[in-house]
Amino acid sequence: MLNDTERKLLRILYNRNGHQNARILIPELARLAGRETGQIRKALESLREERFIEWEERMDVAKVVPGWQHYVK
């Protein structure tokens, strides 16, 4: 089960990737989510481990894996 920060990030990434198809940097994610950058990195790592996103940490690029909506209820 996803915590609040993870759900919020997943929704932000889904909306950003779906509409603008542009990468989003961690400071911008922190601003949009209202969280600290450490919380953002921890949540992104958790989402990557659960295979909701693909995240290249070196390049700060996160992509939502298609079909994740079917697993979250």
PDB file of N, CA, C and O in Angstrom:
ATOM      1  N   MET A   1       0.849  -1.170   0.000  1.00  0.00           N
ATOM      2  CA  MET A   1       0.000   0.000   0.000  1.00  0.00           C
ATOM      3  C   MET A   1       0.900   1.240   0.000  1.00  0.00           C
ATOM      4  O   MET A   1       1.913   1.288   0.699  1.00  0.00           O
ATOM      5  N   LEU A   2       0.519   2.221  -0.782  1.00  0.00           N
ATOM      6  CA  LEU A   2       1.309   3.438  -0.904  1.00  0.00           C
ATOM      7  C   LEU A   2       0.969   4.425   0.196  1.00  0.00           C
ATOM      8  O   LEU A   2      -0.185   4.547   0.606  1.00  0.00           O
ATOM      9  N   ASN A   3       1.998   5.133   0.672  1.00  0.00           N
ATOM     10  CA  ASN A   3       1.723   6.178   1.648  1.00  0.00           C
ATOM     11  C   ASN A   3       1.328   7.460   0.910  1.00  0.00           C
ATOM     12  O   ASN A   3       1.311   7.488  -0.321  1.00  0.00           O
ATOM     13  N   ASP A   4       1.019   8.497   1.644  1.00  0.00           N
ATOM     14  CA  ASP A   4       0.508   9.733   1.058  1.00  0.00           C
ATOM     15  C   ASP A   4       1.504  10.374   0.091  1.00  0.00           C
ATOM     16  O   ASP A   4       1.117  10.821  -0.988  1.00  0.00           O
ATOM     17  N   THR A   5       2.772  10.422   0.467  1.00  0.00           N
ATOM     18  CA  THR A   5       3.791  11.033  -0.389  1.00  0.00           C
ATOM     19  C   THR A   5       3.946  10.253  -1.686  1.00  0.00           C
ATOM     20  O   THR A   5       4.043  10.848  -2.759  1.00  0.00           O
ATOM     21  N   GLU A   6       3.969   8.939  -1.599  1.00  0.00           N
ATOM     22  CA  GLU A   6       4.111   8.108  -2.791  1.00  0.00           C
ATOM     23  C   GLU A   6       2.921   8.275  -3.729  1.00  0.00           C
ATOM     24  O   GLU A   6       3.098   8.391  -4.942  1.00  0.00           O
ATOM     25  N   ARG A   7       1.711   8.288  -3.176  1.00  0.00           N
ATOM     26  CA  ARG A   7       0.517   8.488  -4.004  1.00  0.00           C
ATOM     27  C   ARG A   7       0.543   9.845  -4.686  1.00  0.00           C
ATOM     28  O   ARG A   7       0.209   9.962  -5.866  1.00  0.00           O
ATOM     29  N   LYS A   8       0.939  10.866  -3.942  1.00  0.00           N
ATOM     30  CA  LYS A   8       0.989  12.209  -4.495  1.00  0.00           C
ATOM     31  C   LYS A   8       2.009  12.302  -5.626  1.00  0.00           C
ATOM     32  O   LYS A   8       1.725  12.888  -6.670  1.00  0.00           O
ATOM     33  N   LEU A   9       3.190  11.730  -5.422  1.00  0.00           N
ATOM     34  CA  LEU A   9       4.215  11.741  -6.463  1.00  0.00           C
ATOM     35  C   LEU A   9       3.778  10.967  -7.699  1.00  0.00           C
ATOM     36  O   LEU A   9       4.012  11.404  -8.825  1.00  0.00           O
ATOM     37  N   LEU A  10       3.152   9.834  -7.492  1.00  0.00           N
ATOM     38  CA  LEU A  10       2.695   9.032  -8.614  1.00  0.00           C
ATOM     39  C   LEU A  10       1.672   9.808  -9.438  1.00  0.00           C
ATOM     40  O   LEU A  10       1.703   9.763 -10.668  1.00  0.00           O
ATOM     41  N   ARG A  11       0.786  10.504  -8.783  1.00  0.00           N
ATOM     42  CA  ARG A  11      -0.222  11.295  -9.480  1.00  0.00           C
ATOM     43  C   ARG A  11       0.431  12.467 -10.216  1.00  0.00           C
ATOM     44  O   ARG A  11       0.059  12.756 -11.353  1.00  0.00           O
ATOM     45  N   ILE A  12       1.387  13.140  -9.595  1.00  0.00           N
ATOM     46  CA  ILE A  12       2.090  14.255 -10.252  1.00  0.00           C
ATOM     47  C   ILE A  12       2.835  13.751 -11.482  1.00  0.00           C
ATOM     48  O   ILE A  12       2.751  14.351 -12.553  1.00  0.00           O
ATOM     49  N   LEU A  13       3.564  12.651 -11.327  1.00  0.00           N
ATOM     50  CA  LEU A  13       4.324  12.092 -12.449  1.00  0.00           C
ATOM     51  C   LEU A  13       3.403  11.619 -13.568  1.00  0.00           C
ATOM     52  O   LEU A  13       3.702  11.816 -14.746  1.00  0.00           O
ATOM     53  N   TYR A  14       2.298  11.001 -13.207  1.00  0.00           N
ATOM     54  CA  TYR A  14       1.343  10.538 -14.215  1.00  0.00           C
ATOM     55  C   TYR A  14       0.793  11.716 -15.010  1.00  0.00           C
ATOM     56  O   TYR A  14       0.735  11.667 -16.239  1.00  0.00           O
ATOM     57  N   ASN A  15       0.395  12.761 -14.318  1.00  0.00           N
ATOM     58  CA  ASN A  15      -0.145  13.931 -15.001  1.00  0.00           C
ATOM     59  C   ASN A  15       0.912  14.628 -15.840  1.00  0.00           C
ATOM     60  O   ASN A  15       0.620  15.058 -16.956  1.00  0.00           O
ATOM     61  N   ARG A  16       2.109  14.748 -15.342  1.00  0.00           N
ATOM     62  CA  ARG A  16       3.184  15.415 -16.077  1.00  0.00           C
ATOM     63  C   ARG A  16       3.576  14.614 -17.307  1.00  0.00           C
ATOM     64  O   ARG A  16       3.717  15.177 -18.393  1.00  0.00           O
ATOM     65  N   ASN A  17       3.751  13.312 -17.154  1.00  0.00           N
ATOM     66  CA  ASN A  17       4.141  12.472 -18.291  1.00  0.00           C
ATOM     67  C   ASN A  17       3.030  12.371 -19.327  1.00  0.00           C
ATOM     68  O   ASN A  17       3.299  12.297 -20.526  1.00  0.00           O
ATOM     69  N   GLY A  18       1.795  12.367 -18.873  1.00  0.00           N
ATOM     70  CA  GLY A  18       0.676  12.230 -19.801  1.00  0.00           C
ATOM     71  C   GLY A  18       0.399  13.467 -20.613  1.00  0.00           C
ATOM     72  O   GLY A  18      -0.032  13.372 -21.762  1.00  0.00           O
ATOM     73  N   HIS A  19       0.638  14.624 -20.038  1.00  0.00           N
ATOM     74  CA  HIS A  19       0.289  15.859 -20.723  1.00  0.00           C
ATOM     75  C   HIS A  19       1.470  16.551 -21.374  1.00  0.00           C
ATOM     76  O   HIS A  19       1.347  17.079 -22.479  1.00  0.00           O
ATOM     77  N   GLN A  20       2.604  16.555 -20.711  1.00  0.00           N
ATOM     78  CA  GLN A  20       3.724  17.325 -21.219  1.00  0.00           C
ATOM     79  C   GLN A  20       4.879  16.466 -21.688  1.00  0.00           C
ATOM     80  O   GLN A  20       5.737  16.931 -22.439  1.00  0.00           O
ATOM     81  N   ASN A  21       4.909  15.215 -21.252  1.00  0.00           N
ATOM     82  CA  ASN A  21       5.973  14.284 -21.623  1.00  0.00           C
ATOM     83  C   ASN A  21       7.359  14.896 -21.432  1.00  0.00           C
ATOM     84  O   ASN A  21       8.246  14.724 -22.268  1.00  0.00           O
ATOM     85  N   ALA A  22       7.530  15.599 -20.342  1.00  0.00           N
ATOM     86  CA  ALA A  22       8.805  16.238 -20.036  1.00  0.00           C
ATOM     87  C   ALA A  22       9.321  15.712 -18.702  1.00  0.00           C
ATOM     88  O   ALA A  22       8.553  15.277 -17.844  1.00  0.00           O
ATOM     89  N   ARG A  23      10.633  15.763 -18.552  1.00  0.00           N
ATOM     90  CA  ARG A  23      11.177  15.312 -17.280  1.00  0.00           C
ATOM     91  C   ARG A  23      10.929  16.378 -16.220  1.00  0.00           C
ATOM     92  O   ARG A  23      10.807  17.567 -16.515  1.00  0.00           O
ATOM     93  N   ILE A  24      10.860  15.917 -14.999  1.00  0.00           N
ATOM     94  CA  ILE A  24      10.606  16.808 -13.874  1.00  0.00           C
ATOM     95  C   ILE A  24      11.718  16.580 -12.853  1.00  0.00           C
ATOM     96  O   ILE A  24      12.009  15.442 -12.484  1.00  0.00           O
ATOM     97  N   LEU A  25      12.327  17.655 -12.408  1.00  0.00           N
ATOM     98  CA  LEU A  25      13.440  17.575 -11.480  1.00  0.00           C
ATOM     99  C   LEU A  25      12.938  17.428 -10.050  1.00  0.00           C
ATOM    100  O   LEU A  25      11.809  17.802  -9.732  1.00  0.00           O
ATOM    101  N   ILE A  26      13.787  16.882  -9.203  1.00  0.00           N
ATOM    102  CA  ILE A  26      13.400  16.632  -7.815  1.00  0.00           C
ATOM    103  C   ILE A  26      13.024  17.914  -7.069  1.00  0.00           C
ATOM    104  O   ILE A  26      12.042  17.893  -6.327  1.00  0.00           O
ATOM    105  N   PRO A  27      13.747  19.027  -7.223  1.00  0.00           N
ATOM    106  CA  PRO A  27      13.298  20.240  -6.537  1.00  0.00           C
ATOM    107  C   PRO A  27      11.891  20.690  -6.964  1.00  0.00           C
ATOM    108  O   PRO A  27      11.122  21.201  -6.150  1.00  0.00           O
ATOM    109  N   GLU A  28      11.569  20.496  -8.235  1.00  0.00           N
ATOM    110  CA  GLU A  28      10.223  20.849  -8.701  1.00  0.00           C
ATOM    111  C   GLU A  28       9.185  19.882  -8.139  1.00  0.00           C
ATOM    112  O   GLU A  28       8.087  20.299  -7.771  1.00  0.00           O
ATOM    113  N   LEU A  29       9.523  18.597  -8.069  1.00  0.00           N
ATOM    114  CA  LEU A  29       8.625  17.631  -7.441  1.00  0.00           C
ATOM    115  C   LEU A  29       8.384  17.975  -5.979  1.00  0.00           C
ATOM    116  O   LEU A  29       7.261  17.875  -5.485  1.00  0.00           O
ATOM    117  N   ALA A  30       9.446  18.380  -5.289  1.00  0.00           N
ATOM    118  CA  ALA A  30       9.316  18.762  -3.881  1.00  0.00           C
ATOM    119  C   ALA A  30       8.394  19.966  -3.730  1.00  0.00           C
ATOM    120  O   ALA A  30       7.578  20.023  -2.810  1.00  0.00           O
ATOM    121  N   ARG A  31       8.530  20.918  -4.633  1.00  0.00           N
ATOM    122  CA  ARG A  31       7.675  22.116  -4.582  1.00  0.00           C
ATOM    123  C   ARG A  31       6.216  21.749  -4.851  1.00  0.00           C
ATOM    124  O   ARG A  31       5.321  22.197  -4.135  1.00  0.00           O
ATOM    125  N   LEU A  32       5.975  20.941  -5.876  1.00  0.00           N
ATOM    126  CA  LEU A  32       4.610  20.565  -6.228  1.00  0.00           C
ATOM    127  C   LEU A  32       3.952  19.698  -5.160  1.00  0.00           C
ATOM    128  O   LEU A  32       2.754  19.819  -4.905  1.00  0.00           O
ATOM    129  N   ALA A  33       4.736  18.829  -4.543  1.00  0.00           N
ATOM    130  CA  ALA A  33       4.191  17.916  -3.535  1.00  0.00           C
ATOM    131  C   ALA A  33       4.161  18.525  -2.139  1.00  0.00           C
ATOM    132  O   ALA A  33       3.482  18.012  -1.249  1.00  0.00           O
ATOM    133  N   GLY A  34       4.897  19.622  -1.944  1.00  0.00           N
ATOM    134  CA  GLY A  34       4.952  20.225  -0.620  1.00  0.00           C
ATOM    135  C   GLY A  34       5.751  19.383   0.360  1.00  0.00           C
ATOM    136  O   GLY A  34       5.439  19.355   1.551  1.00  0.00           O
ATOM    137  N   ARG A  35       6.784  18.692  -0.131  1.00  0.00           N
ATOM    138  CA  ARG A  35       7.610  17.817   0.698  1.00  0.00           C
ATOM    139  C   ARG A  35       9.068  18.217   0.575  1.00  0.00           C
ATOM    140  O   ARG A  35       9.429  19.001  -0.303  1.00  0.00           O
ATOM    141  N   GLU A  36       9.907  17.685   1.451  1.00  0.00           N
ATOM    142  CA  GLU A  36      11.347  17.898   1.406  1.00  0.00           C
ATOM    143  C   GLU A  36      11.963  16.979   0.343  1.00  0.00           C
ATOM    144  O   GLU A  36      11.399  15.937   0.009  1.00  0.00           O
ATOM    145  N   THR A  37      13.125  17.379  -0.182  1.00  0.00           N
ATOM    146  CA  THR A  37      13.760  16.579  -1.233  1.00  0.00           C
ATOM    147  C   THR A  37      14.142  15.179  -0.735  1.00  0.00           C
ATOM    148  O   THR A  37      14.111  14.221  -1.507  1.00  0.00           O
ATOM    149  N   GLY A  38      14.494  15.057   0.523  1.00  0.00           N
ATOM    150  CA  GLY A  38      14.807  13.737   1.085  1.00  0.00           C
ATOM    151  C   GLY A  38      13.596  12.820   1.063  1.00  0.00           C
ATOM    152  O   GLY A  38      13.717  11.634   0.753  1.00  0.00           O
ATOM    153  N   GLN A  39      12.432  13.360   1.390  1.00  0.00           N
ATOM    154  CA  GLN A  39      11.197  12.578   1.339  1.00  0.00           C
ATOM    155  C   GLN A  39      10.874  12.169  -0.092  1.00  0.00           C
ATOM    156  O   GLN A  39      10.392  11.064  -0.337  1.00  0.00           O
ATOM    157  N   ILE A  40      11.142  13.069  -1.034  1.00  0.00           N
ATOM    158  CA  ILE A  40      10.870  12.796  -2.440  1.00  0.00           C
ATOM    159  C   ILE A  40      11.753  11.644  -2.924  1.00  0.00           C
ATOM    160  O   ILE A  40      11.269  10.708  -3.561  1.00  0.00           O
ATOM    161  N   ARG A  41      13.045  11.719  -2.619  1.00  0.00           N
ATOM    162  CA  ARG A  41      13.964  10.661  -3.046  1.00  0.00           C
ATOM    163  C   ARG A  41      13.573   9.300  -2.444  1.00  0.00           C
ATOM    164  O   ARG A  41      13.611   8.278  -3.129  1.00  0.00           O
ATOM    165  N   LYS A  42      13.204   9.301  -1.177  1.00  0.00           N
ATOM    166  CA  LYS A  42      12.799   8.064  -0.517  1.00  0.00           C
ATOM    167  C   LYS A  42      11.532   7.495  -1.153  1.00  0.00           C
ATOM    168  O   LYS A  42      11.431   6.287  -1.366  1.00  0.00           O
ATOM    169  N   ALA A  43      10.574   8.355  -1.455  1.00  0.00           N
ATOM    170  CA  ALA A  43       9.331   7.904  -2.075  1.00  0.00           C
ATOM    171  C   ALA A  43       9.573   7.408  -3.498  1.00  0.00           C
ATOM    172  O   ALA A  43       8.973   6.417  -3.914  1.00  0.00           O
ATOM    173  N   LEU A  44      10.448   8.086  -4.252  1.00  0.00           N
ATOM    174  CA  LEU A  44      10.769   7.637  -5.606  1.00  0.00           C
ATOM    175  C   LEU A  44      11.445   6.270  -5.578  1.00  0.00           C
ATOM    176  O   LEU A  44      11.160   5.417  -6.419  1.00  0.00           O
ATOM    177  N   GLU A  45      12.323   6.067  -4.632  1.00  0.00           N
ATOM    178  CA  GLU A  45      12.988   4.769  -4.498  1.00  0.00           C
ATOM    179  C   GLU A  45      11.968   3.679  -4.195  1.00  0.00           C
ATOM    180  O   GLU A  45      12.035   2.586  -4.758  1.00  0.00           O
ATOM    181  N   SER A  46      11.029   3.976  -3.308  1.00  0.00           N
ATOM    182  CA  SER A  46       9.994   3.010  -2.968  1.00  0.00           C
ATOM    183  C   SER A  46       9.107   2.704  -4.178  1.00  0.00           C
ATOM    184  O   SER A  46       8.765   1.546  -4.420  1.00  0.00           O
ATOM    185  N   LEU A  47       8.738   3.728  -4.927  1.00  0.00           N
ATOM    186  CA  LEU A  47       7.910   3.523  -6.125  1.00  0.00           C
ATOM    187  C   LEU A  47       8.664   2.708  -7.173  1.00  0.00           C
ATOM    188  O   LEU A  47       8.066   1.894  -7.877  1.00  0.00           O
ATOM    189  N   ARG A  48       9.974   2.923  -7.277  1.00  0.00           N
ATOM    190  CA  ARG A  48      10.776   2.146  -8.226  1.00  0.00           C
ATOM    191  C   ARG A  48      10.846   0.682  -7.790  1.00  0.00           C
ATOM    192  O   ARG A  48      10.732  -0.217  -8.624  1.00  0.00           O
ATOM    193  N   GLU A  49      11.032   0.437  -6.496  1.00  0.00           N
ATOM    194  CA  GLU A  49      11.094  -0.937  -5.987  1.00  0.00           C
ATOM    195  C   GLU A  49       9.782  -1.683  -6.216  1.00  0.00           C
ATOM    196  O   GLU A  49       9.781  -2.886  -6.476  1.00  0.00           O
ATOM    197  N   GLU A  50       8.668  -0.962  -6.117  1.00  0.00           N
ATOM    198  CA  GLU A  50       7.356  -1.576  -6.322  1.00  0.00           C
ATOM    199  C   GLU A  50       6.947  -1.585  -7.792  1.00  0.00           C
ATOM    200  O   GLU A  50       5.849  -2.028  -8.130  1.00  0.00           O
ATOM    201  N   ARG A  51       7.827  -1.097  -8.664  1.00  0.00           N
ATOM    202  CA  ARG A  51       7.652  -1.086 -10.120  1.00  0.00           C
ATOM    203  C   ARG A  51       6.472  -0.250 -10.591  1.00  0.00           C
ATOM    204  O   ARG A  51       5.799  -0.604 -11.560  1.00  0.00           O
ATOM    205  N   PHE A  52       6.226   0.855  -9.905  1.00  0.00           N
ATOM    206  CA  PHE A  52       5.246   1.813 -10.385  1.00  0.00           C
ATOM    207  C   PHE A  52       5.885   2.802 -11.355  1.00  0.00           C
ATOM    208  O   PHE A  52       5.219   3.332 -12.245  1.00  0.00           O
ATOM    209  N   ILE A  53       7.192   3.047 -11.173  1.00  0.00           N
ATOM    210  CA  ILE A  53       7.908   3.988 -12.025  1.00  0.00           C
ATOM    211  C   ILE A  53       9.248   3.399 -12.438  1.00  0.00           C
ATOM    212  O   ILE A  53       9.742   2.444 -11.838  1.00  0.00           O
ATOM    213  N   GLU A  54       9.817   3.990 -13.472  1.00  0.00           N
ATOM    214  CA  GLU A  54      11.206   3.746 -13.844  1.00  0.00           C
ATOM    215  C   GLU A  54      11.934   5.035 -13.533  1.00  0.00           C
ATOM    216  O   GLU A  54      11.545   6.094 -14.027  1.00  0.00           O
ATOM    217  N   TRP A  55      12.988   4.973 -12.720  1.00  0.00           N
ATOM    218  CA  TRP A  55      13.675   6.179 -12.271  1.00  0.00           C
ATOM    219  C   TRP A  55      15.160   6.025 -12.475  1.00  0.00           C
ATOM    220  O   TRP A  55      15.785   5.122 -11.919  1.00  0.00           O
ATOM    221  N   GLU A  56      15.721   6.899 -13.266  1.00  0.00           N
ATOM    222  CA  GLU A  56      17.162   6.949 -13.454  1.00  0.00           C
ATOM    223  C   GLU A  56      17.701   8.047 -12.558  1.00  0.00           C
ATOM    224  O   GLU A  56      17.627   9.231 -12.889  1.00  0.00           O
ATOM    225  N   GLU A  57      18.240   7.645 -11.429  1.00  0.00           N
ATOM    226  CA  GLU A  57      18.660   8.598 -10.398  1.00  0.00           C
ATOM    227  C   GLU A  57      19.749   9.540 -10.895  1.00  0.00           C
ATOM    228  O   GLU A  57      19.744  10.723 -10.555  1.00  0.00           O
ATOM    229  N   ARG A  58      20.667   9.040 -11.682  1.00  0.00           N
ATOM    230  CA  ARG A  58      21.752   9.886 -12.175  1.00  0.00           C
ATOM    231  C   ARG A  58      21.242  11.026 -13.049  1.00  0.00           C
ATOM    232  O   ARG A  58      21.799  12.123 -13.038  1.00  0.00           O
ATOM    233  N   MET A  59      20.182  10.762 -13.803  1.00  0.00           N
ATOM    234  CA  MET A  59      19.672  11.770 -14.719  1.00  0.00           C
ATOM    235  C   MET A  59      18.440  12.472 -14.167  1.00  0.00           C
ATOM    236  O   MET A  59      17.909  13.377 -14.811  1.00  0.00           O
ATOM    237  N   ASP A  60      17.972  12.072 -12.983  1.00  0.00           N
ATOM    238  CA  ASP A  60      16.752  12.620 -12.384  1.00  0.00           C
ATOM    239  C   ASP A  60      15.560  12.535 -13.333  1.00  0.00           C
ATOM    240  O   ASP A  60      14.797  13.491 -13.470  1.00  0.00           O
ATOM    241  N   VAL A  61      15.408  11.388 -13.982  1.00  0.00           N
ATOM    242  CA  VAL A  61      14.292  11.171 -14.895  1.00  0.00           C
ATOM    243  C   VAL A  61      13.431  10.047 -14.330  1.00  0.00           C
ATOM    244  O   VAL A  61      13.922   8.952 -14.058  1.00  0.00           O
ATOM    245  N   ALA A  62      12.154  10.327 -14.157  1.00  0.00           N
ATOM    246  CA  ALA A  62      11.215   9.317 -13.676  1.00  0.00           C
ATOM    247  C   ALA A  62      10.079   9.189 -14.679  1.00  0.00           C
ATOM    248  O   ALA A  62       9.517  10.189 -15.126  1.00  0.00           O
ATOM    249  N   LYS A  63       9.749   7.955 -15.027  1.00  0.00           N
ATOM    250  CA  LYS A  63       8.651   7.678 -15.944  1.00  0.00           C
ATOM    251  C   LYS A  63       7.686   6.734 -15.259  1.00  0.00           C
ATOM    252  O   LYS A  63       8.098   5.813 -14.555  1.00  0.00           O
ATOM    253  N   VAL A  64       6.402   6.965 -15.467  1.00  0.00           N
ATOM    254  CA  VAL A  64       5.383   6.085 -14.919  1.00  0.00           C
ATOM    255  C   VAL A  64       5.285   4.859 -15.812  1.00  0.00           C
ATOM    256  O   VAL A  64       5.257   4.972 -17.037  1.00  0.00           O
ATOM    257  N   VAL A  65       5.232   3.702 -15.196  1.00  0.00           N
ATOM    258  CA  VAL A  65       5.092   2.457 -15.935  1.00  0.00           C
ATOM    259  C   VAL A  65       3.621   2.302 -16.305  1.00  0.00           C
ATOM    260  O   VAL A  65       2.758   2.379 -15.431  1.00  0.00           O
ATOM    261  N   PRO A  66       3.314   2.083 -17.598  1.00  0.00           N
ATOM    262  CA  PRO A  66       1.912   1.943 -18.009  1.00  0.00           C
ATOM    263  C   PRO A  66       1.231   0.789 -17.292  1.00  0.00           C
ATOM    264  O   PRO A  66       1.844  -0.250 -17.046  1.00  0.00           O
ATOM    265  N   GLY A  67      -0.024   0.975 -16.962  1.00  0.00           N
ATOM    266  CA  GLY A  67      -0.803  -0.085 -16.338  1.00  0.00           C
ATOM    267  C   GLY A  67      -0.812  -0.071 -14.828  1.00  0.00           C
ATOM    268  O   GLY A  67      -1.429  -0.948 -14.223  1.00  0.00           O
ATOM    269  N   TRP A  68      -0.150   0.893 -14.184  1.00  0.00           N
ATOM    270  CA  TRP A  68      -0.109   0.899 -12.722  1.00  0.00           C
ATOM    271  C   TRP A  68      -1.478   1.176 -12.119  1.00  0.00           C
ATOM    272  O   TRP A  68      -1.725   0.799 -10.974  1.00  0.00           O
ATOM    273  N   GLN A  69      -2.374   1.824 -12.857  1.00  0.00           N
ATOM    274  CA  GLN A  69      -3.690   2.161 -12.319  1.00  0.00           C
ATOM    275  C   GLN A  69      -4.487   0.921 -11.942  1.00  0.00           C
ATOM    276  O   GLN A  69      -5.345   0.981 -11.061  1.00  0.00           O
ATOM    277  N   HIS A  70      -4.214  -0.204 -12.599  1.00  0.00           N
ATOM    278  CA  HIS A  70      -4.956  -1.422 -12.331  1.00  0.00           C
ATOM    279  C   HIS A  70      -4.601  -2.036 -10.993  1.00  0.00           C
ATOM    280  O   HIS A  70      -5.375  -2.819 -10.442  1.00  0.00           O
ATOM    281  N   TYR A  71      -3.421  -1.682 -10.456  1.00  0.00           N
ATOM    282  CA  TYR A  71      -2.963  -2.273  -9.205  1.00  0.00           C
ATOM    283  C   TYR A  71      -3.312  -1.444  -7.986  1.00  0.00           C
ATOM    284  O   TYR A  71      -3.331  -1.969  -6.873  1.00  0.00           O
ATOM    285  N   VAL A  72      -3.585  -0.173  -8.166  1.00  0.00           N
ATOM    286  CA  VAL A  72      -3.892   0.715  -7.051  1.00  0.00           C
ATOM    287  C   VAL A  72      -5.390   0.875  -6.940  1.00  0.00           C
ATOM    288  O   VAL A  72      -6.053   1.251  -7.907  1.00  0.00           O
ATOM    289  N   LYS A  73      -5.921   0.596  -5.781  1.00  0.00           N
ATOM    290  CA  LYS A  73      -7.365   0.747  -5.567  1.00  0.00           C
ATOM    291  C   LYS A  73      -7.608   1.568  -4.346  1.00  0.00           C
ATOM    292  O   LYS A  73      -8.760   1.815  -3.987  1.00  0.00           O
TER     293      LYS A  73
END
